[in-house]
Amino acid sequence: MLLLAGTSEAGKSSAGEYLAALGARRVKIRTVLVRLVSGRETYHEGAQTREGFEYDEFIAKLLELESSGETPLAVESFIDVTLAAAVRRAWPARCAIMFITAPLPVRVRRLAEARGISAAQAQRIIRSKDDRKRVHEQLPTWRVITDHWIDNSADIVTFRARLRAAFESIQAAPGGTQP
């Protein structure tokens, strides 16, 4: 399983799409989190969930998804470094964390072009998302626990080559899922 995390607008969704094309089962973290909704709700990882859910509950929901298929999961987009670390520790097979990032000017340019907005608007959107997700606060911990740190400032061919290498490492590692 690959857990996808990263800075805002760095390419996590593009990574998920490409990993799916390689054969992974792409799952948005929101899909798992909405299964935890009951009781008092709180905002977590971009979804309304029950306040104080246990990480073991989250992992159990992932295991339900995993048991329904033979292909490795690619779960996007983690923003809670502690949750990602707990999943990796508890996962019964090979599990790696992939952090996708790009310099702010690259992310701003790409978002502005994709949405047809000004660079100033794109920068405000990205900074707001990064602040809400506590990206910069958690960055030192992400650097420690991440298995594949992917800089997405180059071209799409280079980005996909890095994604493919991470995907293949999951499949080739002992305990990994073989296609």
N, C-alpha and C positions, 0 to 999 in steps of 0.2 A: 504494500500500500504506500502511496505517496501522499503526504500532507502538504498542500500548497499554501504558502503564506507569502507576504511581501508588502512592499510599499504600495500606496494607492496609485492606480493607473500605470502599473509597471508591466502588466501582461499576464496576470494570474488567469484570467478567463481565456486568453489566447492559449496559454499553456494547457489549461484543462481541455480545450477543444483539440489541440494537437495530440495530447496524450490519449484522448478518446480515439482519435484516428489511428493511433498506434496499437489500440486494442484495450486500453484501460476502460473501466467503467467510471465515467465522470459523475461525481456526486457533489452538489453544492452543499456546503455545511448547513445552510438554512433547511434543507430537506431533513437532515437529522435532528436539528434543533426543534423544528415544529412538532416533532414526535414527542417532545418532552413537555409540551404545553399542558399544564394542569395546575391548579392551585393559583397562588399569587404570581402574576406575570412580571417579568423584568426584561430589560433589553440586554441581549448577550450575542456577540458575534453578528450583529445585524438582524437579529430576529427576536420576536417576543418569545420568551421561554419562562418556565417556572422559576421563581426566585430560589436560589440555593440548590439547584439540581446538583447531584453528585456526578463527578467525572465518570464513575463506574456506570452510571445510567447512560451517559452519552456513548461510552464504549460499547455497552450492550446493544444500543440502537445501531451502531456501526456494524457490529457482528451480525445482526439480523440482515443488514444489507449485503454484507460480504458473503454470507452463507447462501445467498440466492444466485450466486454466479461463480464462474470459474476464473474470470479475469481479475487482475488486480484493480483495486479501487484507486482513484485519484480524487481526493477530497479537497475542494477549494471552498472557501478562502478563510483560513484560520487567521484570527487577529489576537487570540489569547495564547501567549507563549506557554503558559502553564498547562492549559488544556492540551495543546499539541504535544508537549513533553509527556504528559500522562498517557495519552493515546499510544505514543511510540513505546513507552515502557511496558504497557499492558498488552500490546498487540501480540497475538500468538504466532505470527509469521513476520517476515522481514517488513519493516516499516521505516521509511525515511522521510525526513522533512526537507522540503525544497523551498527556499526563500528567493523570491524574484524581486529584483529591484532595478532601478535605472536612475541616473542623476535627475534631479528636479527639472532642469531645463529641457531634457529629452521628454520627460513625462508631460510637461506643460505643452511643448510643441505638438506632440502626438494627440493629446486631448483636444487642443484648440483646432487642429486640422480635422479631426474626426467629427467634432460637433459643430464646426463652423462658428466658433466663439473667439473672443480675443484672448491673447496670452494672459492678460491680467485676470480675466474671468476664470480661465483654466487653472491658473495658479491658486486663486482663492478656493476653488473646488477641491483641488488636490490637498492643499494645506488643511482645509477643514476636515476632509476625510482622514488624513494622517493624524490630526489632533484627536478626532473622535475615537480612532482605533488605537491611540496611544503608541503609534509606531515608533517614534523617536525614543520614547521612554523605555520601550521593550527591546530596542535594537541591540544593545549589548548582550542580552540573554539570547535573542535569536541567533546572533553570531556564534555563540557557544554551542547551541543545541542543533544547529542546522547541518544536515549532511551534504546538501548541494546548494551552494550560494551562487545564484545565477544572475549575472549582470546582463540586463536586456537593453543595453545601449547600442549594440551593434545591429546588423541587419537581421532579417527574419531567418535566413539560412543558418547563421551562427546560433541564433536563439534556439531554433529547432534541433540543431546538432547537440546542444547542451541538454535540452529536454530528453532527447532520445538516449543520450548516455546515462542520464539519471534513471530513466525507465528501464533500460537494459540492466542496470546495476541491481535493481529490485528483482528482476527475473533471474539473474545469474547467481545471486547471493544464496548461501545456504538458508533454507527456510523460506525462500522466496517462492512466489507463484510462477509456475512454468506455463506458458501458453499451450 
